Amino acid sequence: MTTNLTLVILMAVLVACGVTLLLERSLTRILVGVLLLSNGVNLFFLVASGPAGNAPVLGSVGPGPMSDPLPQAMVLTAIVITLGVSAFLLAMAYRSWQLGGDDEVQDDVEDALITRLAERDETSSTFDGGSDGELDEEGADT
Amino acid sequence: MNVNVIIPLPVVLPLLGAGACLVFGRSARAQRLISFGVLSAVVVIAAVLLVRADTDGPQVVHLGAWPAELGISLVADRLSALMLLVSTVVTLCVLAYSLGQGVIEFGRDTPLSVYFPTFLVLSAGVSNAFLSGDLFNLFVGFEVLLSASYVLITLGGTGPRVRAGTTYVVVSLLSSMLFLIAIAATYAAVGTVNMADVAQRMDSVPPGVQLVLQLLLLTAFSIKAAVFPLSAWLPDSYPTAPAPVTAVFAGLLTKVGVYAIIRTQTLLFPDSPLSDFLLWAALLTMVVGILGAVAQSDIKRLLSFTLVSHIGYMIFGIALASELGLTGAIFYVVHHITIQTTLFLVTGLIEVRGGSTSLDRLGGLARSAPLLAVMFFVPAMNLGGIPPFSGFLGKVALVQGGIDRAGWLSTLVVAGSIVTSLLTLYAIAKTWNRAFWQPAPEDLDDLDHRWSSGTKSGERWGSVDALSNLTKLPTAMVVPTLVLVVLGSSLTLVAGPLYGVSERSATELMERTPYISAVLTDDTDAGDDPSTAGGE
């Protein structure tokens, strides 16, 4: 099977940019990253479908090879799904901005709590029955 | 009449039900009736499918009567039907529980009209993933259930939920992208996405390419199944959602990932070179997960970590790639879906009764709520693998499978699984002691004050205060939980037949031919289908 090198390179660039943006903290950038990534993946389906040919509509094209219609159907489905999810992500970014003034993805609060306890080499209050003194320290710290 | 008409129903009915729920968005009563009716019907259908799949082999329907290589096939073999039955029974119980939970009725921070339709869509997605006979439809099933889960996990749009939902959505999106890449690569390699057809053609693919495809699929599914090191998202995102939502997520969503791993590993890559690799993944998932659980002081988080940890048992069974291992894995999935869901529902009740799920703030529940204590104790011991319960039986099967396999690695994983089991017991015992036996902390008000300043936990608990002064648990929530507790315990009573079905499923999976030939060569059924599929 011969593959279209332009498509492969374009796909690689899109996926690379998408992944880079996905690693950002701001939800809007993540969203753009997801969009780029999904477009890259959709191109991959076109690469997977083999060399381009005539439109795959029976009876309307002359002889000669047709394109494979199946990956195109899959790409269409994937595009629709991405559209829906992007809309949701956008709404969530907006909600996050409404609530906190920015759309940054935050760390897990309780994770951070445990990490801090570990850094100070203390045990959690659950560990030894939670005396009041420890809770005070913890409470004062939060 | 061709009974295969009913195969698409577990997908179609909930979707139609979701539509109907939206139409009757203003009437909570109608919504309840519709969702309860639809899910009950699906339970019956799933039971019929399981009986048929067990007696007559895999049941197949080709939608629109397209040939299997081109169209969408839905397949109900023993594994699919079993998963479908267990998942819908659990979903039904959770639905009943959420009917009883005030949250929806009061509309406190939950939009009334959205919950039931979304719940039904989630159920449709899960059914579609279980029944799907081709990779792309599996992807669609995943997306349907994930989209529904995005809505459910951020229900109400409060700060903590949006924060937790963000992580969840982004991770899920990434795994979906990986899955899509895997599908495209599979299509490029073998020219089809129908799993039976892929399985046939995979032999002619070079081993290197096979390995790449296998790794891609494994990574995508492992994120969904929360296999270490791809599990970090789970304990972070599950605990903030409402109790029934967490329960259904914990019970079903990760198991759909496990199901997909079982299906693809056994069907597409029967002579897997990754067995050792998976054994390591299983070991690390078990041990790291349970160590996380031991460190937690919030019951929901603790349970989320045990969830991750026990996924390791299932991966262990799959990694063994023997009939005994698979039998154990399937049995364990059934047990774990029921038990984990029950525990999360009970935690919801604890939250209602004690006003919190933090072990620092709970206490004395065994005295003040004895029924709740029993409802927690039984499934908790079941999870810990105490002998009469099904958790023990599943683990025995897995341990046997592990010892039967030659090599030091599987013995190491067996040792790891026993340690994990003991640590689970430790974590559970800690919860039991602190929440149920120990007297309640005295300065509750004081604590309230201090904790609610700024932390997300304070915010979360604040919303529960309205319910926390209930001295009596709402019956409508207790009954479904009790049903699930009884169901989970009775898995021991039906362990013989259940183990039999698991064993036959495992045999069927290992043989592969029943599945492949049922999908690809049932011309007679395909001939009947235009009338049936046209009706959909």
Interface residues (C-beta under 8 A of the other chain):
Chain A: M1 L22 L27 I30 V34 L37 S38 V41 F44 F45 V47 A48 S49 L70 P71 M74 T77 A78 I81 G84 V85 F88 L89 M92 R95 S96 L99 G100 V105 Q106 D108 V109 E110 D111 I114 S124 S125 T126 G129 G130 D132 L135 G139 T142
Chain B: L70 F136 V140 E143 S147 Y150 V151 T154 G157 G159 P160 V162 R163 G165 T166 T167 V169 V170 L173 L174 S176 M177 L180 I181 I183 A184 A185 Y187 A188 V193 D236 A295 Q296 S297 D298 R301 L359 D360 K430 R434 Q438 P441 D443 L447 R450 W451 S453 G454 T455 K456 S457
